[in-house]
Amino acid sequence: MSYAKVHAAGISGVTGVLVEVEADVAMGMPQLVVSGLPDAALHEARDRVRAAVVNAGEEWPQRRMTVNLRPATVRKQGSSFDLGIAVAILGGAGRLPLAALDGVALIGELGLDGMIRPVRGVLPMVMAAARAGLTRAIVPEANAAEAALVPGVRVKAAASLNAVMNYVRDGVELPAALPAGTPDARPRLDLADVVGQEHAKVALEVAAAGGHHLSLLGPPGAGKTMLAARLPGLLPPLDDTAALEVTSLYSIAGRLAPGAGLIRQPPFQAPHHTTSTAALLGGGTGLARPGAISLAHRGVLFLDELPEFSRSALEALRQPLEEGSVRIGRSKDLVSYPSRVQLVTAANPCPCAKPGGDSYCECSPTVRRRYLGRLSGPLMDRIDLRVELFPVTSAGLFAVDEPLETTETVGKRVVEARNAAAERWRAYGWRLNAEASRSALRLAPAATADLRHRIDTGLLSARGYIRVLRVAWTLADLAGRDRPVREDVATALTLRLGDIR
């Protein structure tokens, strides 16, 4: 037999791609040619596969070998095809009967010693195999629990090329993989730990209920970071579809811990202000990895010390925040990653950032304007809620008489409001008020009179008008009303402008 075919898988963006690995072993000058738009890692696979086969005790065919990866129009990246290439070559050389591999996806990188190494992105790869109708997969041991999360696919864990060959030749069973059951170990931070700043807690609840972006401005120690870190705890757990999306992103990024199950808690990403544009949005050499904004998909992206971020990085956020996805263009490829996040920003009012607030500030008005002037109008126009925090007083810090609301209590109200919004927008396919379009948000002229005045005076843009309406609908949901009244619109306007002017 000189021709053999097996199935493997790769990734393109956030989705898996099923690939047919064809091998033709013919008479001619001994060499191995790999076709089908391979990248540098795949060109290097020729040497890895040869060493792995020899060290597994097999003789390397002294023939002209051609390996083709179909579809040839899709760029192949990474080392996940190594196992499929080795098995296809051995099958084409007549060393392996491949009938046992019908309907099986082979995924794994080969070490020079013949061991099968883990690879990034196994979860979306196995999902692609399932969509194509394959019912079985052989993956590296370290990726087995992750791959077993895909329903309808029986996953086998292989430690070495020898183990796979024994399975194909002699029927020696490979250990079956079970879905990981490790719960998310992140501690649930309690909103009751934040003293004072009651108006900011209200804004946090509104942001959680409607999926709105939030900006916090205030001196150090006022509670900006504490509030932002508690927002994920107010959000409901991810459903199956969202959990698979988020877990796939972490798998592609190589951030999924061995043995970890589906990510059920909304993710929280807080990149440092020195983070580059590529790290924030995604990129890198070879396979473009998802950035912080995509790793925060269906969760919270927290940018602390916002004015300290590079202007180019902040401006690059505008399109992903608006469209909910990041498109990374390359000369021969375009990768798209989802980025539907809640943005929370925190900033000090000036460079000196005295804990006592404005009374102790040493900055001139010009310096203060220049500092916050690093934030462009188009970026800030995309933020729905803008809250100013003030220094916490000793009375607020040491007060023990009034019990503070916990994350659990506020989270129940958030879930009820989200359920009301999801039911209202079900016909449109939206789940949150932050996703609703202008045509669906229309209110009676009497309820929006204040908004029309702010637009005419230049205090509110057309985008800001729509975002105020979205917040007003969230306020109505939290209050148990079917639709917003004028007071809801006025409160939403206050939360956006800081005051009613």
N, C-alpha and C positions, 0 to 999 in steps of 0.2 A: 504494500500500500504506500503510495507516495503523497496522498492528499489526506488531510485531517482538518476537522473544524470543531472548536469548542466555544463556549460563551465566556466572556469576561465583562467587566464594567468599569467605567470611568465617571468623571464628573465634569459638567459644564455649568459654570455659575453655581447655583444652589441646587440644581437637579442632577440626577444620575443619568447616565447614558449607557444602554446595553450595547456591547461591542462583540461582533463575531471575530474570533481569531482564526484565520485560515493559515495553514502551513502546507507548503509544497516542498517535498524532498526529492531532488532529481539528480541525475548524473551531471558532473561538471566540476569546475574548480571549487574546492571547499570554501564556503563563505556563507554568512547569514545576512540577508537583506531584509529590513523592516520597512514596509510601506503603509500608507494610510494616514498621512499628516502627523507623524510622531514628533514629539519635542526632544530636547536634549537628553532628558532622563530615559526616554525610550530607546534612543540610539545607544546609550550606555548599557541598556538591558542586554544587548548581545553578549557582552563580556560577563555580566552577572549570571545570565542563564547558563552559559557554557560552564562556568566554574561550578555552579550549583548542581548541574546534571552530573558532571564528572565526580564531584565530591559526594554525590548521593549513590555512587557505585555504578552508574550507567556509562556506556561508551558514547562519546559524542560522535554523531554521524559525520563521516567524511564525505559530504555531498554538498551540492549547491542547494541551500535552503532559503526559501522566500516566505516571509511571514507578512500577511496583509491584515490590517485592522479595519473592519467594515462597521459603519459606513465610512468610506474614504474621504468624504467631504467634511467630516467633523474632526476638529483638531484633537489629538489625543495627548494628554498630559499626565505626568506622574508615573509611579512605579507599580501601580496596582495590576498591570497586565503581565507582570513577570511570570506568575504561576500559570496563567493561560498559555503564554508563549511556550514555556517549557513542556507542558503536557501536549500541546498541539504538535510540536516538533517530534516528540517521542512517539506520538500516534502516527504521524506521517512516515516515520522511519520504520514502522511496524513493531515497535517495542512495547506499545500499550494498546490494548483493545479499549476503545472509547465508548462502547455501548452503554456502560454504566454512568456516563456523564451526560446522557440526553436530558435536557431540561435542567441542567446544573450550571450555575454561574461560578466561575473560579476567580477569586480575588485574593491578591497578596503579593508582597514584594519578596523576592528571594535574596537571602544572604549568600555569600560565596561558599559557605559551609552546607548549603542546602536547606537551611532553616527558613521558615516562612515568617517574615517580619510584618508588623502591623502597618496599616496605611491610613491616611486621613480620608474621611468622607465615605466610610463603609455604609453608613445608614442610608444616604440617598442612593448609593449604588444598588443595594439590595432592593430598595423601593422601585428602582427602574427595572430590575429583573422581575419583580412581582407584576408590574404593569405590563410587561411583555409576555406574561403567561408562564414564566419559569416558576417552579415550585420548590426548588432546592438550591442551596448555595454552600460553597466551601470557602471559608474565610480564615484568616489568622486567629490563633487562640486568643490573642489580646483584644480582638475586635468581635469575638463571638457573641458576647452578651449584648453588645450594641446592635449587631445585625439581627439578633433574634427578636428585637422590638417590632420588626415588620410583620404584620399578620399575614398568614397564608403561605409563608415560606419556611421550610424546614432547613435549619442552619446546622452545618457540621463544622467543627473546629479542627484545624489541621496545624500541627506544630512544624512539620517538615515536608519536603518534597517526597521523601521516602514513604511517609504515612499516606500521602495521596496515591502514590503508585501502588502500595499494598492494597489500598481500598479498591482501586480500579482493576488490578490484576486478580487479586485473591479474595476480594470481598471482605477484607478486614475492616470492620466498622470503625468509623471516626466518631469521637464523642459528640453527642448532640448538645447544642447550645440552648440555654434557657434565658428568657428575658431577664435583664438585670432588675433587681428590686430595691436597689439602694436609694433611699429617699434623699431629697435635697436637704443638705445639712446646714443650710444658711439659717442663722437665728432670725426669728421674727421680732423685729424691733417694735417697741410699743410707743404709740403716739402720746401716751400719758407721761412719758419721760421728758417731754418738751413742756417747760413751764412758760406761762405767759404767751404772747403772740397769738391770741385767740383769733384775730382777724386772718392771720396767715394760715391757721389750721382750717378755717372755713374755706379759704382759697384752695388749700390742699385737697379737701374733700370734694370741692367742685371739680378740680382738675382730674381726680380719680374717677368721678362719676361720669364725666363726659369725654375723657381722653384728651383734655386740653393741655397746651403747653403753658409753663409757669415760669415766671421770672421773680427772683427774690433779691432785693437790694437792701443792704443794711450793714452795720459795723460788725467787726469780728465778735464772736461770742453771742450773737443775737439768736442763733439757732437755725441758720440757713441750711447748713449741712445736715443737721439732725432731722429737719423737716423733709429734705429731699430723700434721705435714706429710708424714711418711713413710708414713702409713697408706694413702693412695691407691695408692702404689707396690706395696703388698702385695696389692692386690685384682686379680683377673683382669680382662682387657679386657671391655667390654660386648658382649653378643651383639647381633644385628641388631635384635631387638625393643626392647631397652633403649636401644640407641644412637639409634633413631628417636624414642623417648620423650624422651630427654634433649635431643637436637638440636632437637626441636620446641619444647621449653620455652625454650631459648636463642633460637630464632627468634622466638617470641612476645614475649620480653622485649627483643628488639632487641640481643641480646648475641652474635649469631653473626657472626663476621668475614666480610667479602665473600670468596667463593672458598673458604671453609672446608668441609671434608667432614664426614662423620658424626663425632660425638664418640665416640670409642672408649675413652678413658681415663675411669675414674670421676671425676666432678667433685669439686672441693674448694672449699668456700666458707668464708671466715673473716670474717664481718662484724664491724665495730668495735663496741665495747661501747656506743657512743652511738646505735646503730642503732634506729630506731623500730619499733614493733610492725608497722606496715604494710610497712616495708621487709624485716622479718624473715619475715613470713608471706605477704605479698602484698597488693595493693590499689592505691590510687591513683584518680584521677578518670578518667572514661570507662571504657575497657576495663581491667579489673583485671589488673595485671601480676603474674606469679609473683614471690614473694619469695625470700630467700636459701635458705630451707629447701627450696623446690621446685627452685631452681637446683642444689641439692646432691642431687637425686633420683638414686638408685642410686650415690651416692658418700658424701662425708664433709662434715658440717657441724661446723665447729670454732668454739667459743665461748671465746675467750681472755678472761681477767679476768672470769670468770663473775659474781662478786658485784657487778660494776660495771654490769651490764645492768639496765635498769628491771625492776621486779618484774612489771609488767603484760606486758611482752614475754616474760619467761621463763614465766609462768603460761600464756600463750597457746600455748606449745609442747606442752603436755601432751596435748591431743587429737590433733594431727598425729603426734606420736611414737607414740601408741598405735594409731591407725588407718591411718597411712601416706598420709593425704591432708589437704589444707587446703580447707575450704569457706568461701568469702567471700560473705556474704549482702548483698544490696542490696535496696532497697525493691521492685524489680520483677524481680529476677534473683538467681540463685544460681550462683556459679562455683566449680568444684572443680579443684584442681591436685594432682597426685601429690606425695608428700613422703616416700617411703620412703628414709630416710637413716640413716647411722651417726652418732650424735651423739658428739663428743669435746669435753669441757670441760676447762678449765685454770683453776686458781685459786691465789692465794697464800694462805697460812694466816692472814694478818693484814694490816691496812692498812700497817704500816711496811715489811713485806716485806724484811727484811734478808737479804742473800745468804748469810750464815752460818747461817741457820736459827734454831731456837728459842733457841739459846745467846745470840744477839745481839738478840733481839726486845725492843722497848721498849714493847709493848702490854700492857695489863693483861688478865687473863683475861676480864673483862667485855667489853672491846673486841673481843677475839678471837671470843668467842661471838656478839656482835652482828654482826660482819662476815660470818661464815659463816652466821649465822642469816637472812641475806637470801635464802638458798636454801630454798625450801619443801620439806617432807617429801614431798608427792606428786610433785614434779618429780624429786627425787633418787631416789625409789623406782623410777623408770623407768630408772635407769642400772644396768647389769648389773655392771660392773667398776669398782671404786674403788681407785685406787693412790696411795699416798703416796710422793713422791720426796724424797730427801735431798740435801744439798749434795755435789757431786762433789769428792772429795779429789785432792790432787796426784798421789798414787800411781795413782789411776784415770785421771787426765787425761793423764799422760805415759807410761803403760804401753805398751810396744811388743812385748812378748814374745808375747802371745796374739793371734792373728788374730781379728777380730770378724766375725760373720756378716753377710753382705750382704743387701740387699733381694731379690736374685735367689734366694738360697738359701732364705730364709724364705718367699718368695712361692711356691716350688714346694710346700712343705709345706701352705701355705694352700690352694692349688688342689686338692691331693689330698684334704684334709679337706672342702672344699666339694663336691667331686665325690661323696664318700661320703655326705654329708648329702643332696645332691640325689637320688641314687639311692634312698636310704632313704625319703624323703618324696615320691617321684614320684607315688604314687597319690593323695596329698593335694593336689598342686599347689603344694607349698612347695619352695623352693630352699635355704633357710638354716634352721639350727636356731633362729634368733631369730624365725622365723615360725611355729614349731610350737605347737600348742595343748596344754593340760594333758592331755587324754585320750590323746594320742599319746606323751607323755613319761613315762608311768608306769614306775616301777622297783619292784623287790622291797622290802618293808618294811625289810630289813636294810640296804639301801643308803641309805635316807632317814631313818634313826633320828636322826641329828644335826639334820636339818632340822625334824623334828617337835618336837624340844626347843627349837629357836630360835623356832619359831612360838609355842609355849606360854609362853615367857619374854618375848615381845613384841619380840624382836630382828629378827624377819622377818615381813613381811606375806604375805598370800596371793599378791599379785602378785610379791613377792620370791621366794617359794617356787618359782613357775613359772620365773622368770628364772634362778634357781640351777640348776634342772634343765636348762634350755637350755644353760647354760655347761658343765655336766657332760657333756652329749652332745657338745659341741664338743671338750672335752678328750679324750674317748674317740676321736673321729675323728682328732685329731692323733696319738694314741698307736697308732692302727691297730686299736682294739678295736671289736667289734660293738655293744656297749652299755656304759654307764658302770658302774664298780664303786664301792665305798664311798669309795675314795681320790679318785676324780674328783669325787664330790659334796663331799667335804671340801675339796678344792682350790678348787672353785667357790665354796663358802661363804667361804673365806678371801679370795678375790678380791673378794667383795661386801662383807664386813664389815671386812676389813683384818686381822682376827685371829680365832682360834677361842676364843670365850669360854665 
